[in-house]
Amino acid sequence: MSDPTSTILVVEDDSIVRMLIVDVLEELEYQVLEAADGGEALAFLQDAGKTIDLMMTDKGLPDMDGLQLAKKAAELRPALPILFASGYAENIDVPAGMHLIGKPFSIDQLRDKVNSILGK
């Protein structure tokens, strides 16, 4: 019997990029929750009935910075791993315990990064 599927919250304001990420993660058999901005992401994070195993967020969001969202997420769910996706990866100071993937990334890079964070 395999483990229950991990659930990943994808926060990305670009709908095409978000759709591509979601498609890849679903191909990898992850459950995916989608948010277009920090507000939508926080609604998922505040719902105690929702299992979330990883939050993947863009650094630049329309309503709040990805780092601000990560800080709020860490307060709501201290054990939640957070993966930043950024086209400016070298310019981000990622908080301790958080992860980073540079855009553009390949399907293989995304798969390997997510699997390594989730211990798959």
Biopython code that builds the backbone (N, CA, C, O; Angstrom):
import numpy as np
from Bio.PDB.StructureBuilder import StructureBuilder

atoms = [
    (1, "MET", "N", (0.860, -1.190, 0.000)),
    (1, "MET", "CA", (0.000, 0.000, 0.000)),
    (1, "MET", "C", (0.896, 1.240, 0.000)),
    (1, "MET", "O", (1.772, 1.380, 0.854)),
    (2, "SER", "N", (0.674, 2.127, -0.950)),
    (2, "SER", "CA", (1.523, 3.323, -1.012)),
    (2, "SER", "C", (1.012, 4.384, -0.049)),
    (2, "SER", "O", (-0.118, 4.314, 0.436)),
    (3, "ASP", "N", (1.862, 5.364, 0.218)),
    (3, "ASP", "CA", (1.479, 6.469, 1.098)),
    (3, "ASP", "C", (0.315, 7.225, 0.476)),
    (3, "ASP", "O", (0.148, 7.234, -0.744)),
    (4, "PRO", "N", (-0.497, 7.866, 1.335)),
    (4, "PRO", "CA", (-1.507, 8.747, 0.760)),
    (4, "PRO", "C", (-0.791, 9.848, -0.034)),
    (4, "PRO", "O", (0.321, 10.255, 0.301)),
    (5, "THR", "N", (-1.435, 10.298, -1.054)),
    (5, "THR", "CA", (-0.849, 11.318, -1.920)),
    (5, "THR", "C", (-0.594, 12.606, -1.152)),
    (5, "THR", "O", (-1.433, 13.047, -0.366)),
    (6, "SER", "N", (0.554, 13.198, -1.379)),
    (6, "SER", "CA", (0.864, 14.490, -0.769)),
    (6, "SER", "C", (0.099, 15.591, -1.485)),
    (6, "SER", "O", (-0.168, 15.504, -2.683)),
    (7, "THR", "N", (-0.247, 16.623, -0.735)),
    (7, "THR", "CA", (-0.973, 17.761, -1.291)),
    (7, "THR", "C", (-0.058, 18.977, -1.337)),
    (7, "THR", "O", (0.579, 19.327, -0.344)),
    (8, "ILE", "N", (-0.001, 19.616, -2.501)),
    (8, "ILE", "CA", (0.857, 20.778, -2.699)),
    (8, "ILE", "C", (-0.017, 21.983, -3.028)),
    (8, "ILE", "O", (-0.865, 21.932, -3.918)),
    (9, "LEU", "N", (0.208, 23.061, -2.295)),
    (9, "LEU", "CA", (-0.462, 24.324, -2.568)),
    (9, "LEU", "C", (0.436, 25.137, -3.495)),
    (9, "LEU", "O", (1.554, 25.494, -3.123)),
    (10, "VAL", "N", (-0.055, 25.433, -4.710)),
    (10, "VAL", "CA", (0.707, 26.191, -5.700)),
    (10, "VAL", "C", (0.163, 27.618, -5.740)),
    (10, "VAL", "O", (-1.011, 27.839, -6.038)),
    (11, "VAL", "N", (1.038, 28.587, -5.435)),
    (11, "VAL", "CA", (0.645, 29.996, -5.428)),
    (11, "VAL", "C", (1.421, 30.700, -6.546)),
    (11, "VAL", "O", (2.635, 30.886, -6.460)),
    (12, "GLU", "N", (0.696, 31.081, -7.585)),
    (12, "GLU", "CA", (1.340, 31.660, -8.776)),
    (12, "GLU", "C", (0.322, 32.566, -9.454)),
    (12, "GLU", "O", (-0.772, 32.116, -9.795)),
    (13, "ASP", "N", (0.664, 33.837, -9.655)),
    (13, "ASP", "CA", (-0.304, 34.771, -10.234)),
    (13, "ASP", "C", (-0.429, 34.652, -11.749)),
    (13, "ASP", "O", (-1.439, 35.072, -12.314)),
    (14, "ASP", "N", (0.573, 34.090, -12.415)),
    (14, "ASP", "CA", (0.503, 33.903, -13.857)),
    (14, "ASP", "C", (-0.268, 32.605, -14.132)),
    (14, "ASP", "O", (0.223, 31.513, -13.847)),
    (15, "SER", "N", (-1.476, 32.737, -14.687)),
    (15, "SER", "CA", (-2.345, 31.557, -14.823)),
    (15, "SER", "C", (-1.743, 30.480, -15.719)),
    (15, "SER", "O", (-1.959, 29.292, -15.480)),
    (16, "ILE", "N", (-0.994, 30.874, -16.742)),
    (16, "ILE", "CA", (-0.394, 29.876, -17.640)),
    (16, "ILE", "C", (0.714, 29.111, -16.913)),
    (16, "ILE", "O", (0.787, 27.885, -16.995)),
    (17, "VAL", "N", (1.570, 29.841, -16.207)),
    (17, "VAL", "CA", (2.635, 29.191, -15.436)),
    (17, "VAL", "C", (2.018, 28.275, -14.374)),
    (17, "VAL", "O", (2.464, 27.144, -14.177)),
    (18, "ARG", "N", (0.984, 28.784, -13.693)),
    (18, "ARG", "CA", (0.327, 27.988, -12.642)),
    (18, "ARG", "C", (-0.244, 26.698, -13.233)),
    (18, "ARG", "O", (-0.099, 25.623, -12.652)),
    (19, "MET", "N", (-0.893, 26.815, -14.391)),
    (19, "MET", "CA", (-1.476, 25.639, -15.032)),
    (19, "MET", "C", (-0.395, 24.609, -15.382)),
    (19, "MET", "O", (-0.593, 23.408, -15.192)),
    (20, "LEU", "N", (0.727, 25.076, -15.886)),
    (20, "LEU", "CA", (1.821, 24.164, -16.237)),
    (20, "LEU", "C", (2.372, 23.448, -15.005)),
    (20, "LEU", "O", (2.603, 22.239, -15.030)),
    (21, "ILE", "N", (2.579, 24.209, -13.924)),
    (21, "ILE", "CA", (3.086, 23.612, -12.686)),
    (21, "ILE", "C", (2.097, 22.577, -12.153)),
    (21, "ILE", "O", (2.481, 21.476, -11.760)),
    (22, "VAL", "N", (0.813, 22.953, -12.149)),
    (22, "VAL", "CA", (-0.230, 22.040, -11.666)),
    (22, "VAL", "C", (-0.261, 20.772, -12.506)),
    (22, "VAL", "O", (-0.350, 19.670, -11.965)),
    (23, "ASP", "N", (-0.188, 20.924, -13.837)),
    (23, "ASP", "CA", (-0.193, 19.747, -14.713)),
    (23, "ASP", "C", (0.964, 18.814, -14.397)),
    (23, "ASP", "O", (0.783, 17.600, -14.313)),
    (24, "VAL", "N", (2.146, 19.378, -14.223)),
    (24, "VAL", "CA", (3.320, 18.563, -13.917)),
    (24, "VAL", "C", (3.132, 17.831, -12.588)),
    (24, "VAL", "O", (3.379, 16.629, -12.495)),
    (25, "LEU", "N", (2.695, 18.562, -11.563)),
    (25, "LEU", "CA", (2.541, 17.943, -10.244)),
    (25, "LEU", "C", (1.454, 16.871, -10.253)),
    (25, "LEU", "O", (1.586, 15.845, -9.587)),
    (26, "GLU", "N", (0.384, 17.108, -11.004)),
    (26, "GLU", "CA", (-0.669, 16.089, -11.086)),
    (26, "GLU", "C", (-0.184, 14.859, -11.847)),
    (26, "GLU", "O", (-0.561, 13.736, -11.514)),
    (27, "GLU", "N", (0.655, 15.066, -12.871)),
    (27, "GLU", "CA", (1.273, 13.936, -13.578)),
    (27, "GLU", "C", (2.104, 13.098, -12.616)),
    (27, "GLU", "O", (2.199, 11.880, -12.760)),
    (28, "LEU", "N", (2.706, 13.767, -11.631)),
    (28, "LEU", "CA", (3.535, 13.087, -10.630)),
    (28, "LEU", "C", (2.673, 12.508, -9.498)),
    (28, "LEU", "O", (3.187, 11.994, -8.505)),
    (29, "GLU", "N", (1.351, 12.607, -9.677)),
    (29, "GLU", "CA", (0.373, 12.035, -8.761)),
    (29, "GLU", "C", (0.290, 12.741, -7.414)),
    (29, "GLU", "O", (-0.009, 12.127, -6.390)),
    (30, "TYR", "N", (0.561, 14.045, -7.434)),
    (30, "TYR", "CA", (0.312, 14.860, -6.241)),
    (30, "TYR", "C", (-1.080, 15.470, -6.347)),
    (30, "TYR", "O", (-1.566, 15.754, -7.442)),
    (31, "GLN", "N", (-1.715, 15.668, -5.187)),
    (31, "GLN", "CA", (-2.936, 16.466, -5.140)),
    (31, "GLN", "C", (-2.476, 17.924, -5.184)),
    (31, "GLN", "O", (-1.458, 18.261, -4.580)),
    (32, "VAL", "N", (-3.196, 18.780, -5.879)),
    (32, "VAL", "CA", (-2.764, 20.170, -6.002)),
    (32, "VAL", "C", (-3.918, 21.121, -5.659)),
    (32, "VAL", "O", (-5.044, 20.963, -6.131)),
    (33, "LEU", "N", (-3.597, 22.109, -4.825)),
    (33, "LEU", "CA", (-4.501, 23.224, -4.552)),
    (33, "LEU", "C", (-3.914, 24.429, -5.267)),
    (33, "LEU", "O", (-2.700, 24.630, -5.246)),
    (34, "GLU", "N", (-4.759, 25.234, -5.901)),
    (34, "GLU", "CA", (-4.268, 26.377, -6.671)),
    (34, "GLU", "C", (-4.699, 27.695, -6.052)),
    (34, "GLU", "O", (-5.849, 27.855, -5.644)),
    (35, "ALA", "N", (-3.770, 28.635, -5.987)),
    (35, "ALA", "CA", (-4.077, 29.986, -5.533)),
    (35, "ALA", "C", (-3.398, 30.978, -6.478)),
    (35, "ALA", "O", (-2.244, 30.797, -6.866)),
    (36, "ALA", "N", (-4.142, 32.037, -6.842)),
    (36, "ALA", "CA", (-3.599, 33.039, -7.764)),
    (36, "ALA", "C", (-2.882, 34.158, -7.029)),
    (36, "ALA", "O", (-2.163, 34.947, -7.642)),
    (37, "ASP", "N", (-3.077, 34.231, -5.705)),
    (37, "ASP", "CA", (-2.422, 35.287, -4.935)),
    (37, "ASP", "C", (-2.338, 34.879, -3.465)),
    (37, "ASP", "O", (-2.827, 33.821, -3.069)),
    (38, "GLY", "N", (-1.715, 35.730, -2.676)),
    (38, "GLY", "CA", (-1.508, 35.424, -1.268)),
    (38, "GLY", "C", (-2.802, 35.256, -0.496)),
    (38, "GLY", "O", (-2.895, 34.415, 0.398)),
    (39, "GLY", "N", (-3.811, 36.067, -0.843)),
    (39, "GLY", "CA", (-5.095, 35.981, -0.156)),
    (39, "GLY", "C", (-5.739, 34.618, -0.317)),
    (39, "GLY", "O", (-6.226, 34.033, 0.651)),
    (40, "GLU", "N", (-5.742, 34.105, -1.562)),
    (40, "GLU", "CA", (-6.301, 32.773, -1.815)),
    (40, "GLU", "C", (-5.492, 31.708, -1.086)),
    (40, "GLU", "O", (-6.054, 30.760, -0.536)),
    (41, "ALA", "N", (-4.178, 31.867, -1.083)),
    (41, "ALA", "CA", (-3.319, 30.898, -0.401)),
    (41, "ALA", "C", (-3.615, 30.877, 1.096)),
    (41, "ALA", "O", (-3.709, 29.810, 1.702)),
    (42, "LEU", "N", (-3.761, 32.066, 1.690)),
    (42, "LEU", "CA", (-4.036, 32.140, 3.128)),
    (42, "LEU", "C", (-5.365, 31.484, 3.481)),
    (42, "LEU", "O", (-5.498, 30.886, 4.549)),
    (43, "ALA", "N", (-6.359, 31.591, 2.583)),
    (43, "ALA", "CA", (-7.649, 30.934, 2.841)),
    (43, "ALA", "C", (-7.454, 29.419, 2.970)),
    (43, "ALA", "O", (-8.051, 28.789, 3.844)),
    (44, "PHE", "N", (-6.619, 28.835, 2.101)),
    (44, "PHE", "CA", (-6.315, 27.397, 2.214)),
    (44, "PHE", "C", (-5.556, 27.114, 3.513)),
    (44, "PHE", "O", (-5.877, 26.169, 4.235)),
    (45, "LEU", "N", (-4.549, 27.941, 3.802)),
    (45, "LEU", "CA", (-3.702, 27.712, 4.973)),
    (45, "LEU", "C", (-4.483, 27.828, 6.282)),
    (45, "LEU", "O", (-4.172, 27.151, 7.262)),
    (46, "GLN", "N", (-5.497, 28.691, 6.288)),
    (46, "GLN", "CA", (-6.285, 28.891, 7.509)),
    (46, "GLN", "C", (-7.347, 27.820, 7.697)),
    (46, "GLN", "O", (-7.946, 27.727, 8.768)),
    (47, "ASP", "N", (-7.589, 27.013, 6.674)),
    (47, "ASP", "CA", (-8.590, 25.950, 6.755)),
    (47, "ASP", "C", (-7.939, 24.718, 7.379)),
    (47, "ASP", "O", (-7.216, 23.970, 6.721)),
    (48, "ALA", "N", (-8.219, 24.533, 8.674)),
    (48, "ALA", "CA", (-7.574, 23.441, 9.415)),
    (48, "ALA", "C", (-7.947, 22.069, 8.857)),
    (48, "ALA", "O", (-7.244, 21.089, 9.100)),
    (49, "GLY", "N", (-9.044, 21.996, 8.115)),
    (49, "GLY", "CA", (-9.465, 20.725, 7.536)),
    (49, "GLY", "C", (-8.688, 20.337, 6.296)),
    (49, "GLY", "O", (-8.799, 19.207, 5.822)),
    (50, "LYS", "N", (-7.902, 21.261, 5.765)),
    (50, "LYS", "CA", (-7.128, 20.990, 4.551)),
    (50, "LYS", "C", (-5.734, 20.493, 4.909)),
    (50, "LYS", "O", (-5.008, 21.125, 5.676)),
    (51, "THR", "N", (-5.383, 19.363, 4.344)),
    (51, "THR", "CA", (-4.017, 18.866, 4.492)),
    (51, "THR", "C", (-3.166, 19.524, 3.406)),
    (51, "THR", "O", (-3.507, 19.484, 2.224)),
    (52, "ILE", "N", (-2.062, 20.126, 3.823)),
    (52, "ILE", "CA", (-1.122, 20.700, 2.855)),
    (52, "ILE", "C", (0.274, 20.225, 3.272)),
    (52, "ILE", "O", (0.709, 20.465, 4.399)),
    (53, "ASP", "N", (0.966, 19.550, 2.352)),
    (53, "ASP", "CA", (2.283, 18.990, 2.657)),
    (53, "ASP", "C", (3.430, 19.872, 2.193)),
    (53, "ASP", "O", (4.562, 19.735, 2.657)),
    (54, "LEU", "N", (3.123, 20.782, 1.268)),
    (54, "LEU", "CA", (4.150, 21.674, 0.714)),
    (54, "LEU", "C", (3.448, 22.875, 0.096)),
    (54, "LEU", "O", (2.420, 22.733, -0.565)),
    (55, "MET", "N", (4.010, 24.055, 0.316)),
    (55, "MET", "CA", (3.524, 25.236, -0.395)),
    (55, "MET", "C", (4.611, 25.686, -1.361)),
    (55, "MET", "O", (5.751, 25.934, -0.967)),
    (56, "MET", "N", (4.239, 25.786, -2.629)),
    (56, "MET", "CA", (5.161, 26.296, -3.649)),
    (56, "MET", "C", (4.643, 27.667, -4.050)),
    (56, "MET", "O", (3.518, 27.784, -4.536)),
    (57, "THR", "N", (5.437, 28.694, -3.855)),
    (57, "THR", "CA", (4.963, 30.043, -4.150)),
    (57, "THR", "C", (5.940, 30.827, -5.008)),
    (57, "THR", "O", (7.158, 30.682, -4.911)),
    (58, "ASP", "N", (5.354, 31.664, -5.852)),
    (58, "ASP", "CA", (6.146, 32.613, -6.620)),
    (58, "ASP", "C", (6.627, 33.682, -5.640)),
    (58, "ASP", "O", (5.968, 33.948, -4.635)),
    (59, "LYS", "N", (7.763, 34.286, -5.930)),
    (59, "LYS", "CA", (8.264, 35.366, -5.078)),
    (59, "LYS", "C", (7.427, 36.629, -5.271)),
    (59, "LYS", "O", (7.093, 37.310, -4.302)),
    (60, "GLY", "N", (7.093, 36.936, -6.516)),
    (60, "GLY", "CA", (6.322, 38.142, -6.795)),
    (60, "GLY", "C", (4.850, 37.819, -6.960)),
    (60, "GLY", "O", (4.464, 37.159, -7.924)),
    (61, "LEU", "N", (4.025, 38.275, -6.031)),
    (61, "LEU", "CA", (2.577, 38.070, -6.111)),
    (61, "LEU", "C", (1.908, 39.441, -6.133)),
    (61, "LEU", "O", (2.493, 40.412, -5.654)),
    (62, "PRO", "N", (0.687, 39.543, -6.683)),
    (62, "PRO", "CA", (0.070, 40.856, -6.822)),
    (62, "PRO", "C", (-0.288, 41.528, -5.496)),
    (62, "PRO", "O", (-0.228, 42.753, -5.389)),
    (63, "ASP", "N", (-0.661, 40.739, -4.489)),
    (63, "ASP", "CA", (-1.161, 41.356, -3.255)),
    (63, "ASP", "C", (-0.166, 41.356, -2.105)),
    (63, "ASP", "O", (-0.281, 42.166, -1.185)),
    (64, "MET", "N", (0.798, 40.466, -2.148)),
    (64, "MET", "CA", (1.838, 40.455, -1.116)),
    (64, "MET", "C", (3.056, 39.735, -1.660)),
    (64, "MET", "O", (2.943, 38.919, -2.576)),
    (65, "ASP", "N", (4.192, 40.024, -1.115)),
    (65, "ASP", "CA", (5.437, 39.381, -1.505)),
    (65, "ASP", "C", (5.397, 37.908, -1.064)),
    (65, "ASP", "O", (4.839, 37.575, -0.018)),
    (66, "GLY", "N", (5.997, 37.040, -1.880)),
    (66, "GLY", "CA", (6.043, 35.621, -1.528)),
    (66, "GLY", "C", (6.688, 35.369, -0.178)),
    (66, "GLY", "O", (6.307, 34.435, 0.529)),
    (67, "LEU", "N", (7.670, 36.200, 0.189)),
    (67, "LEU", "CA", (8.317, 36.042, 1.497)),
    (67, "LEU", "C", (7.357, 36.407, 2.628)),
    (67, "LEU", "O", (7.377, 35.780, 3.688)),
    (68, "GLN", "N", (6.514, 37.423, 2.403)),
    (68, "GLN", "CA", (5.511, 37.778, 3.415)),
    (68, "GLN", "C", (4.508, 36.643, 3.577)),
    (68, "GLN", "O", (4.118, 36.296, 4.693)),
    (69, "LEU", "N", (4.096, 36.071, 2.454)),
    (69, "LEU", "CA", (3.175, 34.940, 2.487)),
    (69, "LEU", "C", (3.810, 33.771, 3.245)),
    (69, "LEU", "O", (3.155, 33.125, 4.063)),
    (70, "ALA", "N", (5.079, 33.507, 2.967)),
    (70, "ALA", "CA", (5.776, 32.404, 3.638)),
    (70, "ALA", "C", (5.825, 32.624, 5.152)),
    (70, "ALA", "O", (5.674, 31.685, 5.934)),
    (71, "LYS", "N", (6.039, 33.877, 5.548)),
    (71, "LYS", "CA", (6.088, 34.196, 6.977)),
    (71, "LYS", "C", (4.742, 33.904, 7.637)),
    (71, "LYS", "O", (4.685, 33.319, 8.719)),
    (72, "LYS", "N", (3.657, 34.321, 6.972)),
    (72, "LYS", "CA", (2.314, 34.050, 7.499)),
    (72, "LYS", "C", (2.033, 32.551, 7.517)),
    (72, "LYS", "O", (1.453, 32.027, 8.468)),
    (73, "ALA", "N", (2.454, 31.869, 6.451)),
    (73, "ALA", "CA", (2.249, 30.417, 6.379)),
    (73, "ALA", "C", (2.977, 29.714, 7.521)),
    (73, "ALA", "O", (2.453, 28.768, 8.109)),
    (74, "ALA", "N", (4.190, 30.182, 7.831)),
    (74, "ALA", "CA", (4.977, 29.573, 8.906)),
    (74, "ALA", "C", (4.317, 29.790, 10.271)),
    (74, "ALA", "O", (4.436, 28.949, 11.162)),
    (75, "GLU", "N", (3.624, 30.918, 10.431)),
    (75, "GLU", "CA", (2.903, 31.156, 11.683)),
    (75, "GLU", "C", (1.692, 30.231, 11.788)),
    (75, "GLU", "O", (1.399, 29.708, 12.863)),
    (76, "LEU", "N", (0.990, 30.030, 10.672)),
    (76, "LEU", "CA", (-0.210, 29.192, 10.662)),
    (76, "LEU", "C", (0.117, 27.705, 10.710)),
    (76, "LEU", "O", (-0.572, 26.926, 11.368)),
    (77, "ARG", "N", (1.168, 27.326, 10.010)),
    (77, "ARG", "CA", (1.555, 25.913, 9.895)),
    (77, "ARG", "C", (3.072, 25.817, 10.005)),
    (77, "ARG", "O", (3.769, 25.742, 8.994)),
    (78, "PRO", "N", (3.576, 25.819, 11.228)),
    (78, "PRO", "CA", (5.036, 25.889, 11.439)),
    (78, "PRO", "C", (5.837, 24.773, 10.765)),
    (78, "PRO", "O", (7.003, 24.974, 10.424)),
    (79, "ALA", "N", (5.236, 23.615, 10.572)),
    (79, "ALA", "CA", (5.990, 22.498, 9.997)),
    (79, "ALA", "C", (5.919, 22.447, 8.476)),
    (79, "ALA", "O", (6.523, 21.567, 7.862)),
    (80, "LEU", "N", (5.191, 23.379, 7.855)),
    (80, "LEU", "CA", (4.973, 23.317, 6.406)),
    (80, "LEU", "C", (6.225, 23.695, 5.621)),
    (80, "LEU", "O", (6.745, 24.798, 5.787)),
    (81, "PRO", "N", (6.718, 22.789, 4.765)),
    (81, "PRO", "CA", (7.852, 23.174, 3.915)),
    (81, "PRO", "C", (7.389, 24.167, 2.849)),
    (81, "PRO", "O", (6.269, 24.082, 2.344)),
    (82, "ILE", "N", (8.265, 25.101, 2.523)),
    (82, "ILE", "CA", (7.928, 26.129, 1.544)),
    (82, "ILE", "C", (8.997, 26.157, 0.457)),
    (82, "ILE", "O", (10.195, 26.193, 0.736)),
    (83, "LEU", "N", (8.530, 26.138, -0.785)),
    (83, "LEU", "CA", (9.408, 26.180, -1.950)),
    (83, "LEU", "C", (9.116, 27.458, -2.733)),
    (83, "LEU", "O", (7.998, 27.664, -3.205)),
    (84, "PHE", "N", (10.122, 28.304, -2.866)),
    (84, "PHE", "CA", (9.979, 29.521, -3.672)),
    (84, "PHE", "C", (10.388, 29.218, -5.100)),
    (84, "PHE", "O", (11.383, 28.536, -5.346)),
    (85, "ALA", "N", (9.599, 29.739, -6.046)),
    (85, "ALA", "CA", (9.969, 29.670, -7.460)),
    (85, "ALA", "C", (10.202, 31.103, -7.901)),
    (85, "ALA", "O", (9.326, 31.954, -7.748)),
    (86, "SER", "N", (11.371, 31.371, -8.443)),
    (86, "SER", "CA", (11.668, 32.741, -8.833)),
    (86, "SER", "C", (12.575, 32.798, -10.040)),
    (86, "SER", "O", (13.496, 31.995, -10.195)),
    (87, "GLY", "N", (12.291, 33.768, -10.890)),
    (87, "GLY", "CA", (13.182, 34.036, -12.016)),
    (87, "GLY", "C", (14.421, 34.795, -11.574)),
    (87, "GLY", "O", (15.350, 35.001, -12.355)),
    (88, "TYR", "N", (14.424, 35.210, -10.311)),
    (88, "TYR", "CA", (15.548, 35.972, -9.761)),
    (88, "TYR", "C", (16.160, 35.218, -8.597)),
    (88, "TYR", "O", (16.484, 35.799, -7.561)),
    (89, "ALA", "N", (16.313, 33.910, -8.782)),
    (89, "ALA", "CA", (16.708, 33.025, -7.681)),
    (89, "ALA", "C", (17.964, 33.486, -6.956)),
    (89, "ALA", "O", (18.056, 33.387, -5.733)),
    (90, "GLU", "N", (18.942, 33.996, -7.725)),
    (90, "GLU", "CA", (20.212, 34.368, -7.092)),
    (90, "GLU", "C", (20.079, 35.617, -6.225)),
    (90, "GLU", "O", (20.970, 35.917, -5.431)),
    (91, "ASN", "N", (18.979, 36.341, -6.371)),
    (91, "ASN", "CA", (18.816, 37.587, -5.613)),
    (91, "ASN", "C", (17.931, 37.435, -4.374)),
    (91, "ASN", "O", (17.629, 38.420, -3.699)),
    (92, "ILE", "N", (17.523, 36.219, -4.081)),
    (92, "ILE", "CA", (16.612, 36.032, -2.942)),
    (92, "ILE", "C", (17.372, 35.451, -1.762)),
    (92, "ILE", "O", (18.118, 34.482, -1.900)),
    (93, "ASP", "N", (17.170, 36.055, -0.607)),
    (93, "ASP", "CA", (17.633, 35.431, 0.627)),
    (93, "ASP", "C", (16.483, 34.576, 1.126)),
    (93, "ASP", "O", (15.484, 35.088, 1.631)),
    (94, "VAL", "N", (16.632, 33.274, 0.980)),
    (94, "VAL", "CA", (15.565, 32.373, 1.398)),
    (94, "VAL", "C", (15.691, 32.129, 2.892)),
    (94, "VAL", "O", (16.764, 31.765, 3.374)),
    (95, "PRO", "N", (14.590, 32.328, 3.638)),
    (95, "PRO", "CA", (14.658, 32.083, 5.079)),
    (95, "PRO", "C", (15.102, 30.654, 5.391)),
    (95, "PRO", "O", (14.879, 29.735, 4.602)),
    (96, "ALA", "N", (15.721, 30.487, 6.529)),
    (96, "ALA", "CA", (16.216, 29.171, 6.946)),
    (96, "ALA", "C", (15.102, 28.145, 6.876)),
    (96, "ALA", "O", (13.966, 28.416, 7.263)),
    (97, "GLY", "N", (15.435, 26.973, 6.383)),
    (97, "GLY", "CA", (14.469, 25.886, 6.327)),
    (97, "GLY", "C", (13.546, 25.945, 5.125)),
    (97, "GLY", "O", (12.726, 25.047, 4.930)),
    (98, "MET", "N", (13.668, 27.000, 4.307)),
    (98, "MET", "CA", (12.837, 27.085, 3.112)),
    (98, "MET", "C", (13.678, 26.768, 1.884)),
    (98, "MET", "O", (14.907, 26.793, 1.938)),
    (99, "HIS", "N", (13.013, 26.472, 0.789)),
    (99, "HIS", "CA", (13.679, 25.971, -0.408)),
    (99, "HIS", "C", (13.459, 26.918, -1.587)),
    (99, "HIS", "O", (12.565, 27.765, -1.563)),
    (100, "LEU", "N", (14.291, 26.759, -2.619)),
    (100, "LEU", "CA", (14.229, 27.657, -3.773)),
    (100, "LEU", "C", (14.464, 26.881, -5.055)),
    (100, "LEU", "O", (15.338, 26.017, -5.120)),
    (101, "ILE", "N", (13.675, 27.197, -6.078)),
    (101, "ILE", "CA", (13.930, 26.672, -7.418)),
    (101, "ILE", "C", (13.889, 27.868, -8.367)),
    (101, "ILE", "O", (12.979, 28.693, -8.290)),
    (102, "GLY", "N", (14.871, 27.962, -9.258)),
    (102, "GLY", "CA", (14.939, 29.086, -10.185)),
    (102, "GLY", "C", (14.074, 28.848, -11.410)),
    (102, "GLY", "O", (14.016, 27.736, -11.933)),
    (103, "LYS", "N", (13.400, 29.899, -11.865)),
    (103, "LYS", "CA", (12.639, 29.815, -13.118)),
    (103, "LYS", "C", (13.544, 30.281, -14.249)),
    (103, "LYS", "O", (14.362, 31.175, -14.028)),
    (104, "PRO", "N", (13.441, 29.730, -15.426)),
    (104, "PRO", "CA", (12.570, 28.597, -15.740)),
    (104, "PRO", "C", (13.190, 27.296, -15.244)),
    (104, "PRO", "O", (14.412, 27.150, -15.220)),
    (105, "PHE", "N", (12.352, 26.367, -14.856)),
    (105, "PHE", "CA", (12.848, 25.060, -14.427)),
    (105, "PHE", "C", (12.233, 23.986, -15.314)),
    (105, "PHE", "O", (11.160, 24.173, -15.886)),
    (106, "SER", "N", (12.926, 22.869, -15.417)),
    (106, "SER", "CA", (12.408, 21.763, -16.225)),
    (106, "SER", "C", (11.470, 20.917, -15.366)),
    (106, "SER", "O", (11.446, 21.027, -14.140)),
    (107, "ILE", "N", (10.710, 20.080, -16.040)),
    (107, "ILE", "CA", (9.830, 19.147, -15.336)),
    (107, "ILE", "C", (10.662, 18.268, -14.397)),
    (107, "ILE", "O", (10.269, 18.015, -13.259)),
    (108, "ASP", "N", (11.808, 17.810, -14.888)),
    (108, "ASP", "CA", (12.662, 16.946, -14.058)),
    (108, "ASP", "C", (13.172, 17.687, -12.825)),
    (108, "ASP", "O", (13.210, 17.129, -11.729)),
    (109, "GLN", "N", (13.566, 18.957, -13.012)),
    (109, "GLN", "CA", (14.052, 19.735, -11.860)),
    (109, "GLN", "C", (12.947, 19.913, -10.824)),
    (109, "GLN", "O", (13.178, 19.774, -9.623)),
    (110, "LEU", "N", (11.742, 20.223, -11.304)),
    (110, "LEU", "CA", (10.618, 20.407, -10.389)),
    (110, "LEU", "C", (10.311, 19.100, -9.658)),
    (110, "LEU", "O", (10.129, 19.093, -8.440)),
    (111, "ARG", "N", (10.254, 18.010, -10.394)),
    (111, "ARG", "CA", (9.975, 16.704, -9.785)),
    (111, "ARG", "C", (11.024, 16.364, -8.718)),
    (111, "ARG", "O", (10.680, 15.964, -7.606)),
    (112, "ASP", "N", (12.298, 16.526, -9.068)),
    (112, "ASP", "CA", (13.359, 16.174, -8.132)),
    (112, "ASP", "C", (13.320, 17.039, -6.889)),
    (112, "ASP", "O", (13.526, 16.550, -5.778)),
    (113, "LYS", "N", (13.053, 18.336, -7.073)),
    (113, "LYS", "CA", (13.022, 19.276, -5.948)),
    (113, "LYS", "C", (11.867, 18.919, -5.019)),
    (113, "LYS", "O", (12.054, 18.804, -3.808)),
    (114, "VAL", "N", (10.681, 18.745, -5.581)),
    (114, "VAL", "CA", (9.494, 18.437, -4.764)),
    (114, "VAL", "C", (9.675, 17.091, -4.063)),
    (114, "VAL", "O", (9.395, 16.965, -2.871)),
    (115, "ASN", "N", (10.144, 16.088, -4.805)),
    (115, "ASN", "CA", (10.337, 14.772, -4.190)),
    (115, "ASN", "C", (11.362, 14.826, -3.060)),
    (115, "ASN", "O", (11.195, 14.165, -2.035)),
    (116, "SER", "N", (12.418, 15.610, -3.248)),
    (116, "SER", "CA", (13.447, 15.674, -2.197)),
    (116, "SER", "C", (12.908, 16.376, -0.947)),
    (116, "SER", "O", (13.210, 15.971, 0.175)),
    (117, "ILE", "N", (12.105, 17.436, -1.146)),
    (117, "ILE", "CA", (11.534, 18.146, 0.006)),
    (117, "ILE", "C", (10.562, 17.229, 0.762)),
    (117, "ILE", "O", (10.540, 17.207, 1.992)),
    (118, "LEU", "N", (9.764, 16.477, 0.003)),
    (118, "LEU", "CA", (8.749, 15.622, 0.632)),
    (118, "LEU", "C", (9.296, 14.245, 1.007)),
    (118, "LEU", "O", (8.570, 13.402, 1.533)),
    (119, "GLY", "N", (10.575, 14.027, 0.734)),
    (119, "GLY", "CA", (11.198, 12.760, 1.129)),
    (119, "GLY", "C", (10.696, 11.568, 0.341)),
    (119, "GLY", "O", (10.571, 10.469, 0.882)),
    (120, "LYS", "N", (10.409, 11.773, -0.921)),
    (120, "LYS", "CA", (9.900, 10.686, -1.777)),
    (120, "LYS", "C", (11.058, 9.991, -2.474)),
    (120, "LYS", "O", (10.843, 9.050, -3.238)),
]
sb = StructureBuilder()
sb.init_structure("model")
sb.init_model(0)
sb.init_chain("A")
sb.init_seg("    ")
for serial, (resi, resn, name, xyz) in enumerate(atoms, 1):
    if name == "N":
        sb.init_residue(resn, " ", resi, " ")
    sb.init_atom(name, np.array(xyz, "f"), 0.0, 1.0, " ", f" {name:<3s}", serial, name[0])
structure = sb.get_structure()
